[in-house]
Amino acid sequence: MEEQIELRELLYILRKRIGMISIITVIAVIISALVSYFILKPQYETSTTLIVNKAYEEDRINHNDIMLNQRLVSTYGEIVKSRAVLEKTIKDLKLENTYEQLQGNIKVTPVKDTQIMRITVSGNDPALITKIANTTAKNFIDEVTRIMNIENVQIIDTAKLPKNPIKPKRSLNIAIAFVLGIMLGVFIAFLIEYLDNTIKTPKDIENHLDLPVIGVIPLNKELKM
Protein backbone atom coordinates (compact mmCIF):
# COMPACT_ATOMS: atom_id res chain seq x y z
CA MET A 1 0.00 0.00 0.00
CA GLU A 2 2.80 2.40 0.91
CA GLU A 3 4.56 1.68 -2.40
CA GLN A 4 1.34 2.46 -4.32
CA ILE A 5 0.95 5.75 -2.48
CA GLU A 6 4.59 6.68 -3.17
CA LEU A 7 4.15 5.85 -6.85
CA ARG A 8 1.06 8.07 -7.01
CA GLU A 9 3.05 10.86 -5.40
CA LEU A 10 5.83 10.49 -7.95
CA LEU A 11 3.34 10.60 -10.80
CA TYR A 12 1.70 13.64 -9.22
CA ILE A 13 5.05 15.43 -9.08
CA LEU A 14 5.73 14.62 -12.72
CA ARG A 15 2.29 15.85 -13.79
CA LYS A 16 2.73 19.02 -11.76
CA ARG A 17 6.13 19.76 -13.33
CA ILE A 18 5.37 18.48 -16.84
CA GLY A 19 5.57 22.01 -18.25
CA MET A 20 9.04 22.59 -16.87
CA ILE A 21 10.22 19.15 -18.01
CA SER A 22 8.91 19.83 -21.52
CA ILE A 23 10.63 23.22 -21.71
CA ILE A 24 13.98 21.78 -20.60
CA THR A 25 13.66 18.96 -23.14
CA VAL A 26 12.83 21.36 -25.98
CA ILE A 27 15.75 23.62 -25.06
CA ALA A 28 18.14 20.65 -25.01
CA VAL A 29 16.93 19.48 -28.43
CA ILE A 30 17.22 22.99 -29.92
CA ILE A 31 20.75 23.46 -28.57
CA SER A 32 21.79 20.05 -29.90
CA ALA A 33 20.32 20.83 -33.34
CA LEU A 34 22.03 24.22 -33.51
CA VAL A 35 25.38 22.78 -32.50
CA SER A 36 25.08 19.81 -34.88
CA TYR A 37 23.97 21.82 -37.92
CA PHE A 38 25.75 25.15 -37.52
CA ILE A 39 28.77 24.77 -35.20
CA LEU A 40 30.24 21.29 -35.71
CA LYS A 41 32.03 20.96 -39.03
CA PRO A 42 31.18 17.85 -41.06
CA GLN A 43 33.90 15.20 -41.06
CA TYR A 44 34.45 13.08 -44.16
CA GLU A 45 36.40 9.87 -44.57
CA THR A 46 37.83 8.00 -47.54
CA SER A 47 40.23 5.11 -47.93
CA THR A 48 42.43 3.28 -50.40
CA THR A 49 43.39 -0.39 -50.15
CA LEU A 50 46.72 -1.98 -51.03
CA ILE A 51 48.00 -5.53 -51.14
CA VAL A 52 51.41 -6.81 -50.13
CA ASN A 53 52.16 -9.55 -52.62
CA LYS A 54 55.54 -10.65 -53.97
CA ALA A 55 55.95 -12.39 -57.29
CA TYR A 56 55.98 -16.11 -56.56
CA GLU A 57 58.43 -18.36 -58.31
CA GLU A 58 56.92 -20.59 -60.98
CA ASP A 59 53.50 -19.21 -60.07
CA ARG A 60 53.37 -21.42 -56.98
CA ILE A 61 52.03 -20.01 -53.74
CA ASN A 62 54.13 -20.80 -50.71
CA HIS A 63 52.44 -20.69 -47.31
CA ASN A 64 55.53 -19.19 -45.68
CA ASP A 65 55.58 -16.40 -48.24
CA ILE A 66 51.96 -15.59 -47.49
CA MET A 67 52.64 -15.47 -43.74
CA LEU A 68 55.65 -13.23 -44.34
CA ASN A 69 53.54 -10.84 -46.41
CA GLN A 70 50.89 -10.71 -43.68
CA ARG A 71 53.55 -9.76 -41.14
CA LEU A 72 54.93 -7.16 -43.52
CA VAL A 73 51.54 -5.42 -43.54
CA SER A 74 52.08 -4.23 -39.95
CA THR A 75 55.59 -3.03 -40.77
CA TYR A 76 54.37 -1.24 -43.86
CA GLY A 77 51.66 0.44 -41.81
CA GLU A 78 54.37 2.27 -39.88
CA ILE A 79 56.11 3.26 -43.10
CA VAL A 80 52.88 4.84 -44.39
CA LYS A 81 52.84 7.22 -41.39
CA SER A 82 56.57 7.92 -41.51
CA ARG A 83 58.02 11.37 -42.15
CA ALA A 84 59.54 10.21 -45.42
CA VAL A 85 56.10 9.43 -46.85
CA LEU A 86 53.88 12.10 -45.27
CA GLU A 87 56.26 15.02 -45.72
CA LYS A 88 56.49 14.13 -49.40
CA THR A 89 52.67 14.13 -49.54
CA ILE A 90 52.63 17.56 -47.90
CA LYS A 91 55.15 18.82 -50.44
CA ASP A 92 53.39 17.28 -53.46
CA LEU A 93 49.98 18.71 -52.53
CA LYS A 94 51.37 21.94 -51.03
CA LEU A 95 49.48 21.35 -47.82
CA GLU A 96 49.47 23.74 -44.88
CA ASN A 97 49.33 20.80 -42.46
CA THR A 98 52.33 19.89 -40.38
CA TYR A 99 53.57 16.31 -40.32
CA GLU A 100 51.97 15.76 -36.91
CA GLN A 101 48.60 17.12 -38.06
CA LEU A 102 48.56 14.97 -41.18
CA GLN A 103 49.64 11.90 -39.23
CA GLY A 104 46.70 12.41 -36.87
CA ASN A 105 44.26 12.36 -39.80
CA ILE A 106 45.60 9.13 -41.30
CA LYS A 107 44.78 5.66 -40.03
CA VAL A 108 46.37 2.48 -41.36
CA THR A 109 44.60 -0.81 -40.62
CA PRO A 110 45.46 -4.32 -41.81
CA VAL A 111 42.55 -6.44 -42.99
CA LYS A 112 42.59 -9.43 -40.63
CA ASP A 113 44.23 -12.61 -41.91
CA THR A 114 44.96 -11.08 -45.32
CA GLN A 115 47.81 -9.37 -47.13
CA ILE A 116 45.65 -6.26 -47.55
CA MET A 117 46.05 -2.94 -45.76
CA ARG A 118 43.73 0.04 -45.78
CA ILE A 119 44.84 3.68 -45.64
CA THR A 120 42.02 5.87 -44.30
CA VAL A 121 42.11 9.67 -44.30
CA SER A 122 39.61 11.92 -42.51
CA GLY A 123 39.02 15.67 -42.68
CA ASN A 124 36.61 18.50 -43.47
CA ASP A 125 37.37 18.78 -47.22
CA PRO A 126 36.25 15.64 -49.12
CA ALA A 127 38.19 16.49 -52.28
CA LEU A 128 41.39 17.19 -50.37
CA ILE A 129 41.35 14.01 -48.27
CA THR A 130 40.79 11.99 -51.46
CA LYS A 131 43.93 13.51 -52.94
CA ILE A 132 45.84 12.92 -49.70
CA ALA A 133 44.84 9.24 -49.60
CA ASN A 134 45.85 8.53 -53.18
CA THR A 135 49.04 10.59 -53.03
CA THR A 136 50.08 8.97 -49.76
CA ALA A 137 49.52 5.49 -51.23
CA LYS A 138 51.68 6.36 -54.24
CA ASN A 139 54.46 7.86 -52.09
CA PHE A 140 54.32 4.84 -49.79
CA ILE A 141 54.85 2.44 -52.69
CA ASP A 142 57.81 4.53 -53.90
CA GLU A 143 59.32 4.54 -50.40
CA VAL A 144 58.89 0.78 -49.95
CA THR A 145 60.57 0.19 -53.30
CA ARG A 146 63.46 2.41 -52.22
CA ILE A 147 63.86 0.87 -48.76
CA MET A 148 63.15 -2.79 -49.51
CA ASN A 149 64.49 -2.74 -53.06
CA ILE A 150 61.49 -4.77 -54.14
CA GLU A 151 58.14 -3.95 -55.73
CA ASN A 152 55.71 -5.99 -53.69
CA VAL A 153 52.88 -3.51 -53.02
CA GLN A 154 50.04 -2.77 -55.42
CA ILE A 155 46.96 -0.58 -55.12
CA ILE A 156 43.66 -2.48 -55.16
CA ASP A 157 41.19 0.39 -54.84
CA THR A 158 41.94 4.08 -55.10
CA ALA A 159 40.21 6.51 -52.74
CA LYS A 160 36.91 7.90 -53.99
CA LEU A 161 35.34 11.26 -53.24
CA PRO A 162 33.08 10.77 -50.17
CA LYS A 163 29.56 12.15 -50.56
CA ASN A 164 28.22 11.94 -47.02
CA PRO A 165 29.97 12.98 -43.79
CA ILE A 166 30.64 10.36 -41.13
CA LYS A 167 30.00 12.86 -38.34
CA PRO A 168 28.38 14.68 -36.71
CA LYS A 169 25.51 12.21 -36.62
CA ARG A 170 22.84 14.85 -36.28
CA SER A 171 19.84 12.59 -35.74
CA LEU A 172 21.68 10.63 -33.06
CA ASN A 173 22.82 13.82 -31.31
CA ILE A 174 19.27 15.18 -31.25
CA ALA A 175 17.89 11.87 -29.94
CA ILE A 176 20.49 11.81 -27.16
CA ALA A 177 19.69 15.44 -26.30
CA PHE A 178 15.98 14.55 -26.12
CA VAL A 179 16.62 11.72 -23.64
CA LEU A 180 19.05 13.78 -21.57
CA GLY A 181 16.61 16.70 -21.55
CA ILE A 182 13.87 14.50 -20.11
CA MET A 183 16.24 13.05 -17.52
CA LEU A 184 17.47 16.50 -16.50
CA GLY A 185 13.92 17.85 -16.31
CA VAL A 186 12.78 14.94 -14.12
CA PHE A 187 15.81 15.36 -11.87
CA ILE A 188 15.18 19.08 -11.42
CA ALA A 189 11.49 18.44 -10.78
CA PHE A 190 12.22 16.01 -7.96
CA LEU A 191 14.97 18.25 -6.61
CA ILE A 192 12.61 21.22 -6.41
CA GLU A 193 9.99 19.06 -4.74
CA TYR A 194 12.54 17.73 -2.25
CA LEU A 195 13.76 21.22 -1.32
CA ASP A 196 10.20 22.56 -1.00
CA ASN A 197 9.25 22.03 2.66
CA THR A 198 6.14 24.21 2.71
CA ILE A 199 2.78 22.77 3.76
CA LYS A 200 0.21 22.95 0.96
CA THR A 201 -2.30 20.16 1.55
CA PRO A 202 -3.79 18.27 4.51
CA LYS A 203 -1.82 15.26 3.34
CA ASP A 204 1.42 17.22 3.80
CA ILE A 205 0.48 17.74 7.46
CA GLU A 206 0.01 14.02 7.99
CA ASN A 207 3.19 13.10 6.13
CA HIS A 208 5.57 15.71 7.51
CA LEU A 209 4.17 16.54 10.97
CA ASP A 210 2.67 13.15 11.75
CA LEU A 211 -0.51 14.86 13.01
CA PRO A 212 -4.11 13.96 12.19
CA VAL A 213 -6.16 16.52 10.29
CA ILE A 214 -9.31 17.35 12.28
CA GLY A 215 -10.84 19.78 9.85
CA VAL A 216 -10.22 21.98 6.86
CA ILE A 217 -11.35 25.56 6.38
CA PRO A 218 -12.46 25.98 2.78
CA LEU A 219 -11.20 28.93 0.76
CA ASN A 220 -13.92 31.58 0.39
CA LYS A 221 -13.28 33.45 -2.83
CA GLU A 222 -15.71 36.24 -1.95
CA LEU A 223 -13.91 36.96 1.35
CA LYS A 224 -10.59 36.88 -0.45
CA MET A 225 -11.81 39.61 -2.81
Disulfide bonds with the S-S distance in Angstrom:
none
